[in-house]
């Protein structure tokens, strides 16, 4: 795994907002309460990307995963997700919604699940209830990252 370190940031972080906007990911709810965001730093202290999580009762929604374009395709995105998931309470299940990156998350151990099997608190997040289209793929971490 690439050596990635996370530093917590707020949803108002300008670099986070720019990275999400450039990747055509929503920024609509990033300043709402209940979200935790991270900047991901390489061993030499460069910002390589971002990630975020929302607590949904005992479970989590992983969101806002974005790599700087020049860092993509070398395993760093996988490392960012793995480090983010490793920072969570292991008792909670981890869900996400994606319109474009299901194959990527599948490589990390997420599997598609049907909406009717997703906890109500996860479905109630703004990401799942309004921001992501109903056609978005909902995934759950089935296999812990290696
Ligand atoms: C999605 C994203 C985070 C992936 O990051 P990355 O650093 O390019 O991905 P990695 O190099 O770590 O890839 C990890 C694995 O997933 C695979 N993978 C990555 N993107 C893939 C894709 N679009 N389709 C299929 N497989 C993919 C890689 O081949 C690699 O497989 P391996 O473990 O067998 O080598 C990055 O492309 C990105 O920031 N995209 C724009 C924002 C975005 O769509 N975020 C997701 C929001 S839900």
Backbone and ligand atoms as CSV (ligand in chain L), in Angstrom:
chain,resi,resn,atom,element,x,y,z
A,1,UNK,N,N,0.846,-1.189,0.000
A,1,UNK,CA,C,0.000,0.000,0.000
A,1,UNK,C,C,0.887,1.246,0.000
A,2,UNK,N,N,0.477,2.278,-0.766
A,2,UNK,CA,C,1.194,3.542,-0.701
A,2,UNK,C,C,1.104,4.062,0.729
A,3,UNK,N,N,2.128,4.791,1.167
A,3,UNK,CA,C,2.090,5.353,2.508
A,3,UNK,C,C,1.262,6.631,2.471
A,4,UNK,N,N,0.076,6.551,3.037
A,4,UNK,CA,C,-0.853,7.676,3.018
A,4,UNK,C,C,-1.219,8.020,4.457
A,5,UNK,N,N,-1.198,9.306,4.749
A,5,UNK,CA,C,-1.569,9.795,6.067
A,5,UNK,C,C,-2.767,10.718,5.887
A,6,UNK,N,N,-3.743,10.604,6.799
A,6,UNK,CA,C,-4.916,11.478,6.719
A,6,UNK,C,C,-4.813,12.593,7.743
A,7,UNK,N,N,-5.262,13.773,7.336
A,7,UNK,CA,C,-5.411,14.883,8.277
A,7,UNK,C,C,-6.836,15.386,8.169
A,8,UNK,N,N,-7.498,15.531,9.316
A,8,UNK,CA,C,-8.890,15.983,9.276
A,8,UNK,C,C,-8.971,17.447,8.847
A,9,UNK,N,N,-9.964,17.737,8.015
A,9,UNK,CA,C,-10.227,19.108,7.566
A,9,UNK,C,C,-11.719,19.380,7.724
A,10,UNK,N,N,-12.100,20.631,7.554
A,10,UNK,CA,C,-13.538,20.942,7.625
A,10,UNK,C,C,-14.139,20.896,6.218
A,11,UNK,N,N,-15.462,20.838,6.177
A,11,UNK,CA,C,-16.148,20.838,4.890
A,11,UNK,C,C,-16.010,22.151,4.138
A,12,UNK,N,N,-15.523,23.174,4.808
A,12,UNK,CA,C,-15.346,24.469,4.129
A,12,UNK,C,C,-13.949,24.603,3.520
A,13,UNK,N,N,-13.154,23.554,3.601
A,13,UNK,CA,C,-11.781,23.593,3.063
A,13,UNK,C,C,-11.819,23.885,1.548
A,14,UNK,N,N,-11.126,24.927,1.136
A,14,UNK,CA,C,-11.194,25.370,-0.260
A,14,UNK,C,C,-10.604,24.327,-1.218
A,15,UNK,N,N,-9.542,23.642,-0.804
A,15,UNK,CA,C,-8.930,22.634,-1.681
A,15,UNK,C,C,-9.856,21.432,-1.867
A,16,UNK,N,N,-10.558,21.054,-0.788
A,16,UNK,CA,C,-11.542,19.962,-0.893
A,16,UNK,C,C,-12.625,20.346,-1.894
A,17,UNK,N,N,-13.152,21.541,-1.718
A,17,UNK,CA,C,-14.245,21.990,-2.592
A,17,UNK,C,C,-13.787,22.015,-4.056
A,18,UNK,N,N,-12.581,22.497,-4.290
A,18,UNK,CA,C,-12.066,22.577,-5.666
A,18,UNK,C,C,-11.884,21.186,-6.262
A,19,UNK,N,N,-11.350,20.267,-5.465
A,19,UNK,CA,C,-11.104,18.906,-5.979
A,19,UNK,C,C,-12.430,18.215,-6.318
A,20,UNK,N,N,-13.424,18.379,-5.460
A,20,UNK,CA,C,-14.729,17.761,-5.730
A,20,UNK,C,C,-15.371,18.390,-6.963
A,21,UNK,N,N,-15.304,19.694,-7.049
A,21,UNK,CA,C,-15.906,20.388,-8.193
A,21,UNK,C,C,-15.228,19.954,-9.487
A,22,UNK,N,N,-13.904,19.892,-9.480
A,22,UNK,CA,C,-13.168,19.491,-10.688
A,22,UNK,C,C,-13.539,18.067,-11.117
A,23,UNK,N,N,-13.861,17.211,-10.127
A,23,UNK,CA,C,-14.211,15.811,-10.429
A,23,UNK,C,C,-15.717,15.634,-10.643
A,24,UNK,N,N,-16.444,16.747,-10.675
A,24,UNK,CA,C,-17.901,16.714,-10.888
A,24,UNK,C,C,-18.612,15.946,-9.781
A,25,UNK,N,N,-18.081,16.037,-8.564
A,25,UNK,CA,C,-18.753,15.457,-7.405
A,25,UNK,C,C,-19.430,16.587,-6.635
A,26,UNK,N,N,-20.515,16.244,-5.951
A,26,UNK,CA,C,-21.318,17.271,-5.290
A,26,UNK,C,C,-20.588,17.912,-4.111
A,27,UNK,N,N,-20.815,19.230,-3.967
A,27,UNK,CA,C,-20.343,19.936,-2.766
A,27,UNK,C,C,-21.537,20.466,-1.974
A,28,UNK,N,N,-22.749,20.080,-2.372
A,28,UNK,CA,C,-23.958,20.693,-1.808
A,28,UNK,C,C,-24.041,20.591,-0.289
A,29,UNK,N,N,-23.618,19.458,0.265
A,29,UNK,CA,C,-23.854,19.245,1.699
A,29,UNK,C,C,-22.561,19.163,2.506
A,30,UNK,N,N,-21.438,19.573,1.905
A,30,UNK,CA,C,-20.177,19.304,2.610
A,30,UNK,C,C,-19.988,20.156,3.864
A,31,UNK,N,N,-20.737,21.255,3.951
A,31,UNK,CA,C,-20.595,22.079,5.160
A,31,UNK,C,C,-21.680,21.776,6.186
A,32,UNK,N,N,-22.545,20.788,5.909
A,32,UNK,CA,C,-23.539,20.375,6.901
A,32,UNK,C,C,-22.818,19.690,8.074
A,33,UNK,N,N,-23.490,19.644,9.221
A,33,UNK,CA,C,-22.886,18.970,10.368
A,33,UNK,C,C,-22.926,17.452,10.171
A,34,UNK,N,N,-22.126,16.748,10.949
A,34,UNK,CA,C,-22.164,15.289,10.922
A,34,UNK,C,C,-21.252,14.651,9.899
A,35,UNK,N,N,-20.518,15.472,9.146
A,35,UNK,CA,C,-19.576,14.923,8.173
A,35,UNK,C,C,-18.144,15.149,8.678
A,36,UNK,N,N,-17.279,14.214,8.362
A,36,UNK,CA,C,-15.856,14.363,8.690
A,36,UNK,C,C,-15.075,14.204,7.401
A,37,UNK,N,N,-14.212,15.152,7.117
A,37,UNK,CA,C,-13.432,15.092,5.880
A,37,UNK,C,C,-11.942,15.011,6.206
A,38,UNK,N,N,-11.221,14.443,5.254
A,38,UNK,CA,C,-9.780,14.286,5.421
A,38,UNK,C,C,-9.063,14.717,4.150
A,39,UNK,N,N,-7.896,15.306,4.314
A,39,UNK,CA,C,-6.991,15.411,3.174
A,39,UNK,C,C,-5.995,14.284,3.329
A,40,UNK,N,N,-5.631,13.690,2.202
A,40,UNK,CA,C,-4.704,12.557,2.196
A,40,UNK,C,C,-3.342,13.054,1.744
A,41,UNK,N,N,-2.337,12.753,2.545
A,41,UNK,CA,C,-0.987,13.240,2.280
A,41,UNK,C,C,-0.051,12.081,1.969
A,42,UNK,N,N,0.788,12.287,0.987
A,42,UNK,CA,C,1.817,11.290,0.670
A,42,UNK,C,C,2.949,11.402,1.689
A,43,UNK,N,N,3.887,10.484,1.595
A,43,UNK,CA,C,4.990,10.456,2.563
A,43,UNK,C,C,5.767,11.761,2.567
A,44,UNK,N,N,5.807,12.437,1.407
A,44,UNK,CA,C,6.552,13.705,1.348
A,44,UNK,C,C,5.669,14.924,1.628
A,45,UNK,N,N,4.451,14.662,2.165
A,45,UNK,CA,C,3.606,15.758,2.616
A,45,UNK,C,C,2.763,16.427,1.549
A,46,UNK,N,N,2.752,15.852,0.336
A,46,UNK,CA,C,1.927,16.425,-0.727
A,46,UNK,C,C,0.475,15.978,-0.554
A,47,UNK,N,N,-0.471,16.884,-0.830
A,47,UNK,CA,C,-1.883,16.499,-0.816
A,47,UNK,C,C,-2.164,15.697,-2.087
A,48,UNK,N,N,-2.586,14.446,-1.906
A,48,UNK,CA,C,-2.856,13.603,-3.079
A,48,UNK,C,C,-4.353,13.467,-3.351
A,49,UNK,N,N,-5.185,13.739,-2.342
A,49,UNK,CA,C,-6.621,13.613,-2.539
A,49,UNK,C,C,-7.366,13.848,-1.241
A,50,UNK,N,N,-8.636,13.440,-1.261
A,50,UNK,CA,C,-9.523,13.719,-0.136
A,50,UNK,C,C,-10.474,12.543,0.054
A,51,UNK,N,N,-11.051,12.468,1.262
A,51,UNK,CA,C,-12.117,11.498,1.517
A,51,UNK,C,C,-12.987,12.058,2.621
A,52,UNK,N,N,-14.160,11.446,2.790
A,52,UNK,CA,C,-15.054,11.894,3.845
A,52,UNK,C,C,-15.919,10.759,4.332
A,53,UNK,N,N,-16.453,10.920,5.532
A,53,UNK,CA,C,-17.375,9.935,6.086
A,53,UNK,C,C,-18.496,10.660,6.819
A,54,UNK,N,N,-19.661,10.025,6.803
A,54,UNK,CA,C,-20.792,10.489,7.605
A,54,UNK,C,C,-21.184,9.373,8.530
A,55,UNK,N,N,-21.394,9.694,9.790
A,55,UNK,CA,C,-21.866,8.695,10.747
A,55,UNK,C,C,-23.373,8.561,10.578
A,56,UNK,N,N,-23.864,7.352,10.473
A,56,UNK,CA,C,-25.294,7.102,10.275
A,56,UNK,C,C,-25.728,6.126,11.358
A,57,UNK,N,N,-26.111,6.640,12.522
A,57,UNK,CA,C,-26.288,5.808,13.706
A,57,UNK,C,C,-24.982,5.035,13.902
A,58,UNK,N,N,-25.031,3.692,13.872
A,58,UNK,CA,C,-23.791,2.937,14.083
A,58,UNK,C,C,-23.006,2.668,12.816
A,59,UNK,N,N,-23.562,3.048,11.659
A,59,UNK,CA,C,-22.910,2.743,10.391
A,59,UNK,C,C,-22.283,4.003,9.795
A,60,UNK,N,N,-21.688,3.849,8.602
A,60,UNK,CA,C,-20.988,4.974,7.977
A,60,UNK,C,C,-21.334,5.066,6.500
A,61,UNK,N,N,-21.323,6.291,6.008
A,61,UNK,CA,C,-21.348,6.533,4.569
A,61,UNK,C,C,-19.978,7.087,4.185
A,62,UNK,N,N,-19.286,6.346,3.323
A,62,UNK,CA,C,-18.012,6.835,2.767
A,62,UNK,C,C,-18.362,7.720,1.568
A,63,UNK,N,N,-17.725,8.867,1.457
A,63,UNK,CA,C,-18.127,9.826,0.428
A,63,UNK,C,C,-16.943,10.714,0.047
A,64,UNK,N,N,-17.135,11.468,-1.018
A,64,UNK,CA,C,-16.178,12.514,-1.387
A,64,UNK,C,C,-14.760,11.974,-1.554
A,65,UNK,N,N,-14.652,10.755,-2.091
A,65,UNK,CA,C,-13.326,10.191,-2.370
A,65,UNK,C,C,-12.859,10.750,-3.704
A,66,UNK,N,N,-11.783,11.466,-3.680
A,66,UNK,CA,C,-11.266,12.055,-4.923
A,66,UNK,C,C,-9.743,12.142,-4.853
A,67,UNK,N,N,-9.129,11.753,-5.953
A,67,UNK,CA,C,-7.672,11.840,-6.085
A,67,UNK,C,C,-7.334,12.970,-7.051
A,68,UNK,N,N,-6.260,13.686,-6.788
A,68,UNK,CA,C,-5.818,14.653,-7.783
A,68,UNK,C,C,-5.537,13.898,-9.087
A,69,UNK,N,N,-5.925,14.480,-10.219
A,69,UNK,CA,C,-5.820,13.751,-11.491
A,69,UNK,C,C,-4.442,13.149,-11.742
A,70,UNK,N,N,-3.381,13.859,-11.395
A,70,UNK,CA,C,-2.045,13.333,-11.698
A,70,UNK,C,C,-1.597,12.245,-10.730
A,71,UNK,N,N,-2.451,11.900,-9.756
A,71,UNK,CA,C,-2.116,10.829,-8.808
A,71,UNK,C,C,-2.943,9.580,-9.069
A,72,UNK,N,N,-3.841,9.636,-10.036
A,72,UNK,CA,C,-4.738,8.501,-10.251
A,72,UNK,C,C,-4.037,7.359,-10.991
A,73,UNK,N,N,-4.548,6.163,-10.762
A,73,UNK,CA,C,-4.095,5.016,-11.543
A,73,UNK,C,C,-2.829,4.361,-11.036
A,74,UNK,N,N,-2.417,4.695,-9.828
A,74,UNK,CA,C,-1.187,4.086,-9.291
A,74,UNK,C,C,-1.415,3.454,-7.919
A,75,UNK,N,N,-2.687,3.215,-7.567
A,75,UNK,CA,C,-2.972,2.558,-6.298
A,75,UNK,C,C,-3.181,3.502,-5.129
A,76,UNK,N,N,-3.045,4.798,-5.369
A,76,UNK,CA,C,-3.169,5.747,-4.256
A,76,UNK,C,C,-4.628,5.881,-3.806
A,77,UNK,N,N,-5.564,5.851,-4.775
A,77,UNK,CA,C,-6.979,5.939,-4.404
A,77,UNK,C,C,-7.377,4.782,-3.499
A,78,UNK,N,N,-6.903,3.609,-3.859
A,78,UNK,CA,C,-7.175,2.432,-3.028
A,78,UNK,C,C,-6.613,2.638,-1.620
A,79,UNK,N,N,-5.403,3.162,-1.539
A,79,UNK,CA,C,-4.777,3.383,-0.236
A,79,UNK,C,C,-5.558,4.414,0.578
A,80,UNK,N,N,-6.056,5.452,-0.078
A,80,UNK,CA,C,-6.823,6.474,0.636
A,80,UNK,C,C,-8.089,5.862,1.227
A,81,UNK,N,N,-8.784,5.034,0.438
A,81,UNK,CA,C,-9.994,4.390,0.952
A,81,UNK,C,C,-9.643,3.454,2.109
A,82,UNK,N,N,-8.584,2.694,1.946
A,82,UNK,CA,C,-8.213,1.738,3.000
A,82,UNK,C,C,-7.863,2.448,4.303
A,83,UNK,N,N,-7.119,3.532,4.217
A,83,UNK,CA,C,-6.733,4.263,5.434
A,83,UNK,C,C,-7.963,4.916,6.059
A,84,UNK,N,N,-8.865,5.420,5.212
A,84,UNK,CA,C,-10.084,6.049,5.735
A,84,UNK,C,C,-10.935,5.011,6.467
A,85,UNK,N,N,-11.131,3.863,5.841
A,85,UNK,CA,C,-11.947,2.814,6.472
A,85,UNK,C,C,-11.286,2.315,7.761
A,86,UNK,N,N,-9.968,2.222,7.740
A,86,UNK,CA,C,-9.248,1.729,8.930
A,86,UNK,C,C,-9.403,2.688,10.110
A,87,UNK,N,N,-9.740,3.946,9.833
A,87,UNK,CA,C,-9.873,4.933,10.913
A,87,UNK,C,C,-11.243,4.855,11.588
A,88,UNK,N,N,-12.155,4.037,11.031
A,88,UNK,CA,C,-13.525,3.985,11.550
A,88,UNK,C,C,-13.677,2.909,12.612
A,89,UNK,N,N,-14.682,3.096,13.448
A,89,UNK,CA,C,-15.038,2.095,14.444
A,89,UNK,C,C,-15.392,0.797,13.708
A,90,UNK,N,N,-14.686,-0.300,13.984
A,90,UNK,CA,C,-14.911,-1.530,13.225
A,90,UNK,C,C,-16.298,-2.123,13.421
A,91,UNK,N,N,-17.056,-1.644,14.392
A,91,UNK,CA,C,-18.400,-2.176,14.622
A,91,UNK,C,C,-19.421,-1.734,13.587
A,92,UNK,N,N,-19.122,-0.671,12.847
A,92,UNK,CA,C,-20.101,-0.131,11.899
A,92,UNK,C,C,-19.877,-0.642,10.493
A,93,UNK,N,N,-20.980,-0.831,9.754
A,93,UNK,CA,C,-20.860,-1.193,8.336
A,93,UNK,C,C,-20.599,0.082,7.538
A,94,UNK,N,N,-19.902,-0.078,6.395
A,94,UNK,CA,C,-19.534,1.080,5.576
A,94,UNK,C,C,-20.247,0.970,4.230
A,95,UNK,N,N,-21.012,2.013,3.897
A,95,UNK,CA,C,-21.759,2.080,2.643
A,95,UNK,C,C,-21.241,3.241,1.801
A,96,UNK,N,N,-21.561,3.240,0.533
A,96,UNK,CA,C,-21.283,4.383,-0.333
A,96,UNK,C,C,-22.264,4.347,-1.497
A,97,UNK,N,N,-22.374,5.476,-2.182
A,97,UNK,CA,C,-23.172,5.545,-3.409
A,97,UNK,C,C,-22.282,6.128,-4.492
A,98,UNK,N,N,-22.336,5.526,-5.665
A,98,UNK,CA,C,-21.493,6.017,-6.757
A,98,UNK,C,C,-22.205,5.871,-8.101
A,99,UNK,N,N,-21.966,6.838,-8.950
A,99,UNK,CA,C,-22.503,6.734,-10.303
A,99,UNK,C,C,-21.428,6.315,-11.299
A,100,UNK,N,N,-20.154,6.379,-10.884
A,100,UNK,CA,C,-19.093,6.166,-11.875
A,100,UNK,C,C,-17.955,5.266,-11.426
A,101,UNK,N,N,-17.838,5.027,-10.124
A,101,UNK,CA,C,-16.623,4.372,-9.641
A,101,UNK,C,C,-16.885,3.005,-9.010
A,102,UNK,N,N,-18.013,2.363,-9.349
A,102,UNK,CA,C,-18.306,1.057,-8.745
A,102,UNK,C,C,-17.190,0.035,-9.003
A,103,UNK,N,N,-16.601,-0.017,-10.214
A,103,UNK,CA,C,-15.527,-1.007,-10.424
A,103,UNK,C,C,-14.322,-0.770,-9.503
A,104,UNK,N,N,-14.004,0.503,-9.288
A,104,UNK,CA,C,-12.892,0.842,-8.381
A,104,UNK,C,C,-13.196,0.339,-6.971
A,105,UNK,N,N,-14.391,0.678,-6.449
A,105,UNK,CA,C,-14.709,0.260,-5.085
A,105,UNK,C,C,-14.852,-1.263,-5.004
A,106,UNK,N,N,-15.273,-1.882,-6.084
A,106,UNK,CA,C,-15.356,-3.335,-6.104
A,106,UNK,C,C,-13.994,-3.985,-5.906
A,107,UNK,N,N,-12.951,-3.333,-6.440
A,107,UNK,CA,C,-11.590,-3.864,-6.298
A,107,UNK,C,C,-11.118,-3.809,-4.847
A,108,UNK,N,N,-11.781,-2.953,-4.041
A,108,UNK,CA,C,-11.337,-2.752,-2.658
A,108,UNK,C,C,-12.129,-3.609,-1.679
A,109,UNK,N,N,-13.216,-4.236,-2.164
A,109,UNK,CA,C,-13.981,-5.108,-1.278
A,109,UNK,C,C,-15.417,-4.672,-1.064
A,110,UNK,N,N,-15.841,-3.607,-1.777
A,110,UNK,CA,C,-17.242,-3.209,-1.705
A,110,UNK,C,C,-18.047,-4.033,-2.713
A,111,UNK,N,N,-19.294,-4.342,-2.335
A,111,UNK,CA,C,-20.209,-5.049,-3.230
A,111,UNK,C,C,-21.521,-4.298,-3.305
A,112,UNK,N,N,-22.162,-4.367,-4.473
A,112,UNK,CA,C,-23.446,-3.686,-4.640
A,112,UNK,C,C,-24.493,-4.311,-3.732
A,113,UNK,N,N,-25.321,-3.446,-3.132
A,113,UNK,CA,C,-26.454,-3.916,-2.331
A,113,UNK,C,C,-27.709,-3.202,-2.822
A,114,UNK,N,N,-28.848,-3.807,-2.585
A,114,UNK,CA,C,-30.116,-3.195,-2.965
A,114,UNK,C,C,-30.557,-2.209,-1.897
A,115,UNK,N,N,-31.283,-1.159,-2.338
A,115,UNK,CA,C,-31.715,-0.110,-1.407
A,115,UNK,C,C,-32.497,-0.671,-0.225
A,116,UNK,N,N,-33.298,-1.716,-0.473
A,116,UNK,CA,C,-34.142,-2.201,0.628
A,116,UNK,C,C,-33.351,-2.942,1.704
A,117,UNK,N,N,-32.042,-3.153,1.468
A,117,UNK,CA,C,-31.221,-3.771,2.514
A,117,UNK,C,C,-30.327,-2.748,3.214
A,118,UNK,N,N,-30.486,-1.479,2.850
A,118,UNK,CA,C,-29.617,-0.432,3.410
A,118,UNK,C,C,-30.299,0.177,4.633
A,119,UNK,N,N,-29.566,0.350,5.746
A,119,UNK,CA,C,-30.176,0.919,6.952
A,119,UNK,C,C,-30.809,2.286,6.685
A,120,UNK,N,N,-31.910,2.547,7.411
A,120,UNK,CA,C,-32.665,3.787,7.197
A,120,UNK,C,C,-31.780,5.025,7.396
A,121,UNK,N,N,-30.884,4.983,8.360
A,121,UNK,CA,C,-30.049,6.161,8.635
A,121,UNK,C,C,-29.103,6.453,7.473
A,122,UNK,N,N,-28.692,5.419,6.759
A,122,UNK,CA,C,-27.832,5.618,5.579
A,122,UNK,C,C,-28.673,6.177,4.428
A,123,UNK,N,N,-29.854,5.604,4.241
A,123,UNK,CA,C,-30.750,6.088,3.170
A,123,UNK,C,C,-31.172,7.532,3.398
A,124,UNK,N,N,-31.199,7.950,4.671
A,124,UNK,CA,C,-31.664,9.302,4.996
A,124,UNK,C,C,-30.595,10.374,4.771
A,125,UNK,N,N,-29.358,9.971,4.503
A,125,UNK,CA,C,-28.324,10.986,4.255
A,125,UNK,C,C,-28.703,11.780,3.003
A,126,UNK,N,N,-28.235,13.011,2.935
A,126,UNK,CA,C,-28.558,13.823,1.748
A,126,UNK,C,C,-27.979,13.195,0.488
A,127,UNK,N,N,-26.819,12.539,0.632
A,127,UNK,CA,C,-26.213,11.889,-0.532
A,127,UNK,C,C,-27.179,10.876,-1.145
A,128,UNK,N,N,-27.755,10.025,-0.311
A,128,UNK,CA,C,-28.613,8.963,-0.858
A,128,UNK,C,C,-30.042,9.410,-1.094
A,129,UNK,N,N,-30.531,10.365,-0.293
A,129,UNK,CA,C,-31.947,10.726,-0.422
A,129,UNK,C,C,-32.187,11.789,-1.479
A,130,UNK,N,N,-31.155,12.584,-1.811
A,130,UNK,CA,C,-31.443,13.625,-2.804
A,130,UNK,C,C,-30.299,13.916,-3.767
A,131,UNK,N,N,-29.061,13.841,-3.331
A,131,UNK,CA,C,-27.975,14.295,-4.213
A,131,UNK,C,C,-27.652,13.258,-5.281
A,132,UNK,N,N,-27.479,11.995,-4.872
A,132,UNK,CA,C,-27.172,10.953,-5.855
A,132,UNK,C,C,-28.461,10.543,-6.564
A,133,UNK,N,N,-28.423,10.355,-7.867
A,133,UNK,CA,C,-29.632,9.904,-8.559
A,133,UNK,C,C,-30.032,8.509,-8.087
A,134,UNK,N,N,-31.303,8.196,-8.261
A,134,UNK,CA,C,-31.792,6.888,-7.796
A,134,UNK,C,C,-31.105,5.752,-8.542
A,135,UNK,N,N,-30.495,6.084,-9.691
A,135,UNK,CA,C,-29.778,5.064,-10.454
A,135,UNK,C,C,-28.379,4.788,-9.902
A,136,UNK,N,N,-27.943,5.566,-8.900
A,136,UNK,CA,C,-26.597,5.360,-8.346
A,136,UNK,C,C,-26.485,3.954,-7.761
A,137,UNK,N,N,-25.299,3.407,-7.848
A,137,UNK,CA,C,-25.028,2.100,-7.254
A,137,UNK,C,C,-24.713,2.285,-5.778
A,138,UNK,N,N,-25.420,1.549,-4.922
A,138,UNK,CA,C,-25.117,1.580,-3.490
A,138,UNK,C,C,-24.274,0.352,-3.180
A,139,UNK,N,N,-23.195,0.582,-2.460
A,139,UNK,CA,C,-22.258,-0.509,-2.172
A,139,UNK,C,C,-21.977,-0.580,-0.669
A,140,UNK,N,N,-21.644,-1.784,-0.236
A,140,UNK,CA,C,-21.316,-2.020,1.170
A,140,UNK,C,C,-19.972,-2.734,1.229
A,141,UNK,N,N,-19.163,-2.354,2.190
A,141,UNK,CA,C,-17.874,-3.033,2.354
A,141,UNK,C,C,-18.126,-4.418,2.939
A,142,UNK,N,N,-17.863,-5.418,2.138
A,142,UNK,CA,C,-18.105,-6.802,2.553
A,142,UNK,C,C,-16.807,-7.426,3.055
A,143,UNK,N,N,-15.745,-7.143,2.320
A,143,UNK,CA,C,-14.448,-7.751,2.632
A,143,UNK,C,C,-13.534,-6.648,3.178
A,144,UNK,N,N,-13.003,-6.798,4.383
A,144,UNK,CA,C,-12.095,-5.761,4.878
A,144,UNK,C,C,-10.931,-5.577,3.904
A,145,UNK,N,N,-10.489,-4.330,3.688
A,145,UNK,CA,C,-9.362,-4.105,2.785
A,145,UNK,C,C,-8.140,-4.874,3.256
A,146,UNK,N,N,-7.373,-5.329,2.288
A,146,UNK,CA,C,-6.141,-6.070,2.599
A,146,UNK,C,C,-4.982,-5.093,2.611
L,1,LIG,C1,C,-12.082,6.830,-8.374
L,1,LIG,C2,C,-10.646,7.243,-7.969
L,1,LIG,C3,C,-10.678,7.735,-6.518
L,1,LIG,C4,C,-9.741,6.021,-8.096
L,1,LIG,O1,O,-8.443,6.377,-7.625
L,1,LIG,P1,P,-7.127,5.774,-8.321
L,1,LIG,O2,O,-5.961,6.197,-7.524
L,1,LIG,O3,O,-7.150,6.112,-9.770
L,1,LIG,O4,O,-7.399,4.203,-8.184
L,1,LIG,P2,P,-6.281,3.090,-7.853
L,1,LIG,O5,O,-5.122,3.310,-8.774
L,1,LIG,O6,O,-6.005,3.063,-6.412
L,1,LIG,O7,O,-7.054,1.766,-8.278
L,1,LIG,C5,C,-7.255,0.680,-7.380
L,1,LIG,C6,C,-7.778,-0.483,-8.163
L,1,LIG,O8,O,-9.037,-0.119,-8.767
L,1,LIG,C7,C,-8.927,-0.259,-10.189
L,1,LIG,N1,N,-9.681,0.850,-10.776
L,1,LIG,C8,C,-9.490,2.170,-10.573
L,1,LIG,N2,N,-10.369,2.887,-11.286
L,1,LIG,C9,C,-11.118,1.969,-11.956
L,1,LIG,C10,C,-12.212,2.068,-12.858
L,1,LIG,N3,N,-12.727,3.264,-13.225
L,1,LIG,N4,N,-12.737,0.927,-13.355
L,1,LIG,C11,C,-12.234,-0.279,-13.004
L,1,LIG,N5,N,-11.214,-0.445,-12.132
L,1,LIG,C12,C,-10.672,0.679,-11.634
L,1,LIG,C13,C,-7.462,-0.182,-10.501
L,1,LIG,O9,O,-7.156,-0.832,-11.709
L,1,LIG,C14,C,-6.859,-0.875,-9.303
L,1,LIG,O10,O,-6.974,-2.278,-9.476
L,1,LIG,P3,P,-5.835,-3.294,-8.893
L,1,LIG,O11,O,-5.985,-3.249,-7.388
L,1,LIG,O12,O,-6.185,-4.594,-9.494
L,1,LIG,O13,O,-4.534,-2.739,-9.358
L,1,LIG,C15,C,-10.090,8.366,-8.905
L,1,LIG,O14,O,-10.132,7.897,-10.243
L,1,LIG,C16,C,-10.870,9.660,-8.802
L,1,LIG,O15,O,-10.542,10.529,-7.990
L,1,LIG,N6,N,-11.896,9.832,-9.670
L,1,LIG,C17,C,-12.724,11.035,-9.681
L,1,LIG,C18,C,-13.601,11.129,-8.445
L,1,LIG,C19,C,-14.515,9.935,-8.279
L,1,LIG,O16,O,-15.125,9.443,-9.220
L,1,LIG,N7,N,-14.629,9.499,-7.004
L,1,LIG,C20,C,-15.537,8.447,-6.604
L,1,LIG,C21,C,-16.755,9.105,-6.066
L,1,LIG,S1,S,-17.973,7.976,-5.504
